Amino acid sequence: MQEVKKEEKKNIQTQKRGSKGKYIIGKIVRLFISYSALIIMTLFSIFPLYYVFLTSFSNAPNLISLDVSDLIPKHLYFTAYKYLLFSSFYGGASFPVWVRNSLILASATAIFSVILAMITGYALSRLNIPAKKTLATFIYIITFFPYTATAVPLYLLFAQFHLLNYVGLVLAYTPGTAIFAAFLAKLSIDSIPSSYEEAAMIDGLSRFQAFLRIVMRLALPVVALTALLGFLGAYMDFALAYAFILPHIKLWTATIGLYYLAGLINPASAPAYNLFAAGAVLMGIPLMALFLVSQRMMTRAYSSLAGVK
């Protein structure tokens, strides 16, 4: 009997070791597949950025001149960067001036988008206005339409009011961001207890003061997200800026100037993709700085919106 029990124990231990070994092997295989997939996705994501960065330091005017051996550069050329940073074009205009114009437009759009979105979101969340649910649904539906599709109607409308300038551009950019951001602001404000504002108004604050001191602070991640969306939309826009300010060269944004400098507008000439890539890298520096500054706030914004029901 004892020998039988010993054999049974040995069999059980052998089975446990075998199952443990299979578990370890399976875990290793799953980790290998997971990390392999992540590495492949990372390479696919990084390679376009690397290729643009590499092209900006290339002396080749077009992408056809680059082959596989050039993916590891032997020499770095700063010709494209010098041309963009230190040259004047079209009657005294320059690429740094165009970048400055883009930053001004984007900053103004971000500020007005935050104001309009937060006020609209607060009204939809807190105030008893007629047809509030219908209006909220209508705003949600509008977010599915790209604002670039309205470039021609906006141009015709603003031309009637002689607003084909920076003021008109900001007024045209702001609703495109604010409509979507107002829906996010409503969701965020819905998650803030109204008792906070009521207690503040009992202590002597007006509704507007309670909105600024209580709601805006608690909804700060959504405010930052709205500002970032408004900034990115205006900074990277080409269609509306092209329609509004094309005749005024010194008022061009960086996207318009880069489009002309790289020769993409002229089908008869070979586009200078090294200039285009260098301009993209220079335009990406403010975006990278903005992302690094607002990264933590963006994480809070997405996590707070994910918890809203």
C-alpha positions in Angstrom: 0.0 0.0 0.0 2.8 2.4 0.9 4.5 1.7 -2.4 1.3 2.4 -4.3 0.9 5.7 -2.4 4.5 6.7 -3.2 3.9 6.0 -6.9 0.7 8.0 -6.8 2.6 10.9 -5.2 5.3 10.7 -7.8 2.7 10.7 -10.6 1.0 13.7 -9.0 4.3 15.6 -8.7 5.3 14.6 -12.3 1.9 15.9 -13.5 2.4 19.2 -11.6 5.9 19.7 -13.0 4.6 19.0 -16.5 1.7 21.3 -16.1 3.9 24.0 -14.6 6.4 23.5 -17.4 3.6 23.9 -20.0 2.4 27.0 -18.2 5.8 28.6 -18.3 6.3 27.7 -22.0 2.9 29.1 -22.8 3.6 32.3 -20.9 6.9 32.7 -22.7 5.2 32.2 -26.1 2.5 34.7 -25.2 5.0 37.3 -24.1 7.1 36.7 -27.2 4.1 37.2 -29.4 3.0 40.3 -27.5 6.4 41.9 -27.5 6.9 41.1 -31.2 3.6 42.7 -32.1 4.4 45.8 -30.0 7.9 46.1 -31.6 6.4 45.8 -35.1 3.7 48.4 -34.3 6.3 50.7 -32.8 8.5 50.4 -35.9 5.6 51.1 -38.2 4.8 54.2 -36.1 8.3 55.5 -35.8 9.5 54.9 -39.3 7.5 57.6 -41.1 8.8 60.2 -38.5 12.3 58.9 -38.9 12.0 59.1 -42.7 10.8 62.7 -42.6 13.6 63.6 -40.2 16.1 61.8 -42.4 14.8 63.5 -45.5 15.1 67.0 -43.9 18.9 66.4 -43.5 19.3 65.0 -47.0 20.7 66.9 -50.0 18.4 65.0 -52.3 15.5 67.2 -53.6 13.0 64.4 -54.0 12.2 61.1 -52.4 13.1 59.1 -55.5 16.8 60.0 -55.0 16.8 58.1 -51.7 17.4 54.3 -51.6 17.5 51.7 -48.9 21.2 52.4 -48.2 20.4 56.0 -47.4 18.2 55.0 -44.4 21.5 55.2 -42.4 22.9 58.5 -43.4 26.6 59.0 -43.9 26.4 62.8 -44.1 24.0 65.3 -42.7 23.2 68.4 -44.7 21.6 71.5 -43.2 20.9 73.1 -46.5 17.2 72.9 -46.2 17.1 74.3 -42.6 19.4 77.2 -43.6 17.2 78.0 -46.6 14.1 78.1 -44.5 15.5 79.9 -41.5 17.7 82.6 -43.1 16.1 83.3 -46.5 13.5 85.8 -47.5 10.8 85.0 -50.1 8.1 86.8 -52.0 8.8 90.4 -51.0 10.4 90.1 -47.6 8.4 87.3 -46.1 10.2 84.5 -44.4 9.4 81.0 -43.0 9.9 82.1 -39.3 7.4 84.9 -39.8 4.9 82.4 -41.3 5.4 80.1 -38.2 4.8 83.1 -36.0 1.6 83.9 -37.9 0.4 80.3 -37.4 1.2 80.4 -33.6 -0.8 83.7 -33.3 -3.8 82.2 -35.1 -3.6 79.0 -33.2 -3.3 80.7 -29.8 -6.2 83.0 -30.5 -8.3 80.1 -31.7 -7.5 78.0 -28.6 -8.5 80.9 -26.2 -11.9 81.5 -28.0 -12.6 77.8 -28.3 -12.2 77.3 -24.6 -14.5 80.3 -23.8 -17.2 79.2 -26.2 -17.0 75.5 -25.4 -17.1 75.9 -21.7 -19.9 78.4 -21.7 -22.0 76.2 -24.1 -21.2 73.0 -22.1 -22.2 74.7 -18.8 -25.4 76.0 -20.3 -26.3 72.5 -21.6 -25.4 70.9 -18.3 -26.8 73.3 -15.7 -29.3 75.7 -17.2 -32.9 74.8 -17.9 -33.2 76.0 -21.5 -35.9 75.0 -24.0 -35.2 71.9 -26.1 -31.9 71.2 -24.3 -31.7 67.5 -25.2 -32.5 68.2 -28.8 -29.8 70.9 -28.9 -27.3 68.6 -27.3 -28.1 65.9 -29.8 -27.8 68.3 -32.7 -24.4 69.4 -31.4 -23.3 65.8 -31.2 -24.4 65.1 -34.8 -22.5 68.2 -36.1 -19.2 66.9 -34.7 -19.3 64.2 -37.4 -19.0 66.8 -40.2 -15.4 67.9 -41.1 -15.1 71.7 -41.0 -13.0 71.7 -44.1 -16.1 70.8 -46.1 -17.4 74.2 -45.2 -14.4 76.1 -46.6 -16.3 77.5 -49.7 -19.5 78.6 -47.8 -17.3 80.2 -45.1 -15.3 82.0 -47.7 -18.4 83.4 -49.4 -20.0 84.4 -46.1 -16.9 86.1 -44.7 -16.2 87.8 -48.0 -19.5 89.6 -47.7 -18.4 91.0 -44.3 -14.9 91.9 -45.5 -13.4 89.5 -43.0 -10.9 87.6 -45.2 -8.2 88.2 -42.6 -7.0 86.9 -39.3 -10.1 87.9 -37.5 -12.2 86.0 -40.0 -9.9 83.0 -39.7 -10.3 82.9 -35.9 -14.0 83.2 -36.2 -14.1 80.4 -38.7 -11.8 78.1 -36.8 -13.4 78.5 -33.4 -16.8 76.9 -34.0 -15.1 73.8 -35.6 -13.4 73.1 -32.3 -15.9 74.5 -29.9 -18.8 72.4 -31.2 -17.0 69.1 -30.4 -15.4 70.5 -27.2 -18.8 71.7 -25.9 -20.1 68.2 -25.9 -17.0 67.0 -23.9 -17.5 70.0 -21.6 -21.1 69.0 -20.9 -20.1 65.5 -20.0 -17.4 66.7 -17.7 -19.6 69.3 -16.0 -22.3 66.7 -15.5 -19.9 64.7 -13.3 -19.3 67.8 -11.1 -21.9 67.9 -8.2 -24.0 71.1 -8.5 -23.9 71.4 -4.7 -20.4 72.8 -5.0 -21.7 75.8 -7.0 -24.8 76.2 -4.7 -22.5 76.3 -1.6 -20.4 78.9 -3.3 -23.4 81.1 -4.3 -24.7 80.8 -0.7 -21.3 82.2 0.4 -21.9 85.3 -1.8 -20.5 84.3 -5.3 -22.6 84.9 -8.4 -23.3 82.1 -10.8 -20.6 83.4 -13.2 -18.0 83.6 -10.3 -18.9 80.1 -9.2 -18.5 79.0 -12.8 -15.0 80.5 -13.0 -13.8 79.5 -9.6 -15.4 76.1 -9.2 -16.4 74.6 -12.5 -13.5 75.8 -14.6 -11.0 74.5 -12.0 -12.6 71.1 -11.6 -13.0 70.8 -15.4 -9.4 72.0 -16.0 -8.4 68.8 -17.9 -11.2 69.3 -20.4 -10.2 73.0 -20.7 -6.7 71.9 -21.5 -7.9 69.4 -24.0 -10.1 72.0 -25.7 -7.2 74.4 -25.9 -5.0 71.7 -27.4 -7.6 70.7 -30.0 -8.2 74.3 -31.0 -4.5 75.0 -31.3 -3.8 71.9 -33.4 -6.7 72.5 -35.7 -5.7 76.1 -36.5 -2.0 75.5 -36.5 -2.2 72.6 -39.0 -5.0 74.0 -41.2 -4.3 74.7 -44.9 -7.7 74.8 -46.7 -9.3 77.8 -44.8 -6.1 79.7 -44.6 -5.4 79.2 -48.3 -8.9 80.5 -49.1 -8.8 83.5 -46.7 -5.3 85.0 -46.9 -3.6 83.7 -50.0 -3.3 87.2 -51.7 -1.5 88.6 -48.6 1.9 86.9 -48.6 3.2 88.3 -45.4 0.1 87.0 -43.6 0.6 83.5 -44.8 0.7 80.7 -42.3 3.5 78.1 -42.2 1.4 75.5 -44.1 0.8 77.8 -47.1 4.4 79.1 -47.2 5.8 75.6 -47.0 3.5 74.4 -49.7 4.8 77.0 -52.1 8.4 76.8 -51.1 8.5 73.0 -51.6 7.2 73.4 -55.1 4.1 71.2 -54.5 1.9 73.8 -56.2 3.8 73.5 -59.5 3.2 70.1 -61.2 5.9 70.9 -63.8 8.7 71.0 -61.2 10.0 68.3 -59.0 8.9 68.9 -55.4 11.7 69.7 -52.9 10.8 67.2 -50.3 13.9 68.0 -48.2 12.5 71.5 -47.7 9.1 70.1 -47.0 10.5 67.7 -44.4 12.6 70.4 -42.8 9.6 72.7 -42.5 7.6 69.8 -41.0 10.3 69.3 -38.4 10.5 73.0 -37.6 6.7 73.2 -37.3 6.7 70.1 -35.1 8.9 71.7 -32.4 6.1 73.9 -30.9 3.7 71.0 -31.1 6.2 68.7 -29.3 6.8 71.4 -26.6 3.0 71.8 -26.1 2.5 68.0 -25.9 5.2 67.7 -23.2 3.7 70.5 -21.2 0.1 69.2 -21.4 0.8 65.5 -21.4 -0.3 64.9 -17.8 -3.3 67.1 -18.2 -4.4 65.3 -21.3 -4.2 62.0 -19.4 -6.4 63.3 -16.7 -8.9 64.6 -19.3 -9.2 61.3 -21.1 -9.4 59.4 -17.8 -12.1 61.7 -16.4 -14.2 61.5 -19.6 -13.8 57.7 -19.7 -15.5 57.5 -16.2 -18.5 59.7 -17.2 -21.7 57.8 -17.9 
